[in-house]
Amino acid sequence: HGAPEIVLSIQPVPNGLRISVGDEGTRTPVPPRSQPEPHRTSGRGLMIVAATARDWGVAPHRSGSGKTVWAELVR
């Protein structure tokens, strides 16, 4: 769902990893308010991130164009 250029970053944090995906897109990702219908093939990504990550968020780029979505996974 991102717009080029897309940059993946993985960094160590205490007891885990911080995964970040930056892009130049203007759309801010928002988790769905309810479970998607079982037959849908999309709409679960951020729900999975929220369920498995210690913390996650979205940070706008300082340049004003794009954002970085990040999640911290721990052991």
C-alpha positions as CSV (number, residue, x, y, z in Angstrom):
1,H,0.0,0.0,0.0
2,G,3.0,2.3,0.0
3,A,4.3,4.6,-2.7
4,P,7.9,4.3,-3.9
5,E,10.5,4.7,-2.6
6,I,9.8,2.0,0.0
7,V,12.5,1.4,2.7
8,L,12.6,-1.6,5.1
9,S,14.7,-1.3,8.3
10,I,15.2,-3.9,11.0
11,Q,17.0,-2.8,14.2
12,P,17.7,-4.6,17.5
13,V,15.8,-3.4,20.6
14,P,16.1,-4.9,24.1
15,N,14.7,-8.5,23.9
16,G,13.6,-8.2,20.2
17,L,13.5,-6.3,17.0
18,R,12.0,-3.1,15.6
19,I,10.8,-3.4,12.1
20,S,10.1,-0.2,10.1
21,V,8.7,0.4,6.6
22,G,9.0,3.9,5.2
23,D,7.4,5.1,2.0
24,E,6.4,8.3,0.3
25,G,2.6,7.6,0.3
26,T,0.2,10.1,1.7
27,R,-2.3,7.6,3.1
28,T,-2.0,6.9,6.8
29,P,-2.7,3.2,7.7
30,V,-5.6,2.7,10.1
31,P,-6.6,-0.7,11.5
32,P,-10.1,-1.7,10.8
33,R,-12.7,-1.2,13.5
34,S,-14.0,-4.7,13.3
35,Q,-13.0,-8.1,11.9
36,P,-13.1,-8.3,8.1
37,E,-15.6,-10.8,6.6
38,P,-14.1,-14.3,6.3
39,H,-14.2,-14.2,2.5
40,R,-12.2,-10.9,2.2
41,T,-8.6,-11.3,1.1
42,S,-7.4,-8.0,2.7
43,G,-7.9,-5.9,5.8
44,R,-6.0,-8.0,8.3
45,G,-2.4,-6.7,8.2
46,L,-2.5,-4.1,10.9
47,M,-4.7,-6.3,13.0
48,I,-2.0,-9.0,12.9
49,V,0.7,-6.4,13.7
50,A,-1.3,-5.0,16.7
51,A,-1.9,-8.6,18.0
52,T,1.7,-9.7,17.8
53,A,3.7,-6.5,18.5
54,R,4.7,-5.1,21.8
55,D,4.0,-1.6,20.3
56,W,3.6,-0.1,16.9
57,G,2.8,3.2,15.3
58,V,3.1,5.6,12.4
59,A,5.5,8.5,12.2
60,P,5.2,11.2,9.5
61,H,8.5,12.0,7.6
62,R,10.0,15.3,8.6
63,S,10.1,16.3,5.0
64,G,6.3,16.3,5.0
65,S,6.1,13.7,2.3
66,G,5.5,10.1,3.4
67,K,5.5,8.1,6.6
68,T,7.2,5.2,8.5
69,V,5.1,2.4,10.0
70,W,7.0,0.6,12.8
71,A,6.5,-2.3,15.1
72,E,8.5,-3.8,18.0
73,L,8.5,-7.6,18.3
74,V,9.9,-9.1,21.5
75,R,10.7,-12.6,22.6
